[in-house]
Amino acid sequence: MENESKSIRIQTERSGNREHSTPLYLTSSFCFEDAEQARSLFADEEEGNIYSRFSNPNTSELINKMTALEKTEDGFAFASGMAAVFASFASILKSGDHIVSSRSLFGSCHQILTQILPKWGITTTYVDTGNPEGWDKSIQDNTKMLFVETPSNPGLDIIDLELLQSLKKKHDLILNVDNTFATPVLQNPSDYDADLISHSATKYIDGQGRVIGGVLVGRKDLITDVRFFARQTGPSLSPFNAWVLSKSLETLSLRMDRHCENAALLADKLENNTELENVRYPFLKSHPQYEIAKRQMTKGGGIVTFIVKGGYERAGRFIDSIKLASISANLGDTRTIVTHPASTTHSKLTQDERDRVGIYPGLIRISVGLENIDDITKDILQAIEAST
Ligand SMILES: Cc1ncc(COP(=O)(O)O)c(C=O)c1O
């Protein structure tokens, strides 16, 4: 079955009510037929639901779809994308281990690597996107994992997954990819032997800005450790959010087509605007990693960024001049969203850290929605004009 069909047709088994659409299993626990069944379920001799912190038909449906779409063996659903990313480190690594990571990361991922994991003796070396030789050079005897977000939030840096595939093989490492921006529609990191793939399902997987959620899929043996970690520590996704996210997956491929089409048209329109510096979109020829993006993604994604001439103050005026789009920190919604990363999503980084990943004071991130492209373009252009 093709992925579009899988995201629609993978479904929890029908109950005795013969429902067409999977119902919401809003239950914290499940009943046992008898004492023997309770014993055997807890002893892992029989498969089945026990308690919704461990599993639930709604979370299982979402996991089954994501596992199929990402062409991986197993998965677990989390209460947020950050819980999924954190579990990808905390359930696998131990004190003394070392991670080599791309420097261009979502703010909270950066905080986990620099502020939280070092408390438990897990250290990280960053590699700059412009210095791909840095990956091999940064690998030490105690390196266990390569971590990468591609395209990155918000810089839209593209990391060469083919390069990481060869390094992973050469040094016997775990390749851990945050695939939030691309979604399985545009890119499958498992084609490059990724062992773990995380998603903030809050973004395109929901796609309508309603729920927070995360998914981690990957190699069966690693997900067994992830499941043990999650079962004991409790970051599981709620059945309600899983139900919403699984329904959303039915339209993911259609939505991604339109997000990408609108974003490409907007990027084209903005590229030669004299009020802007550095318009970025992975499928613009001017993107520094255009060739890599073309090789590993089927379309350019739904995010466009640019730097307004005039820095921090002008960026504020641009945001305040927006009429149609929403001013919000989220992305991947049907509605176009404008964000100023330096003062919001990446404000916890120092300016030096921000500069190193291209989050300049005038950077604006546009999550291009599904509205008519003429309306979106008109709004962005009038806000650029009004902010001069
Ligand atoms: C690339 C990426 N990874 C992870 C996250 C965290 O996801 P969540 O907000 O669902 O915890 C985000 C959120 O913006 C993100 O953009």
The ligand as an SDF file (V2000), in Angstrom:
LIG
                    3D

 16 16  0  0  0  0  0  0  0  0999 V2000
   12.0040   20.6310   15.0710 C   0  0  0  0  0  0  0  0  0  0  0  0
   11.2370   20.5690   16.3490 C   0  0  0  0  0  0  0  0  0  0  0  0
   11.4530   19.5600   17.2060 N   0  0  0  0  0  0  0  0  0  0  0  0
   10.7860   19.4760   18.3660 C   0  0  0  0  0  0  0  0  0  0  0  0
    9.8740   20.4290   18.7490 C   0  0  0  0  0  0  0  0  0  0  0  0
    9.1580   20.3050   20.0560 C   0  0  0  0  0  0  0  0  0  0  0  0
    7.8410   19.8850   19.8870 O   0  0  0  0  0  0  0  0  0  0  0  0
    6.6600   20.1600   20.9250 P   0  0  0  0  0  0  0  0  0  0  0  0
    6.3990   21.6250   20.9360 O   0  0  0  0  0  0  0  0  0  0  0  0
    5.5350   19.3360   20.3930 O   0  0  0  0  0  0  0  0  0  0  0  0
    7.1330   19.6890   22.2690 O   0  0  0  0  0  0  0  0  0  0  0  0
    9.6190   21.5090   17.8990 C   0  0  0  0  0  0  0  0  0  0  0  0
    8.6600   22.5430   18.2790 C   0  0  0  0  0  0  0  0  0  0  0  0
    8.6190   23.6340   17.7560 O   0  0  0  0  0  0  0  0  0  0  0  0
   10.3180   21.5750   16.6640 C   0  0  0  0  0  0  0  0  0  0  0  0
   10.1210   22.5860   15.7980 O   0  0  0  0  0  0  0  0  0  0  0  0
  1  2  1  0
  2  3  1  0
  2 15  2  0
  3  4  2  0
  4  5  1  0
  5  6  1  0
  5 12  2  0
  6  7  1  0
  7  8  1  0
  8  9  2  0
  8 10  1  0
  8 11  1  0
 12 13  1  0
 12 15  1  0
 13 14  2  0
 15 16  1  0
M  END
$$$$
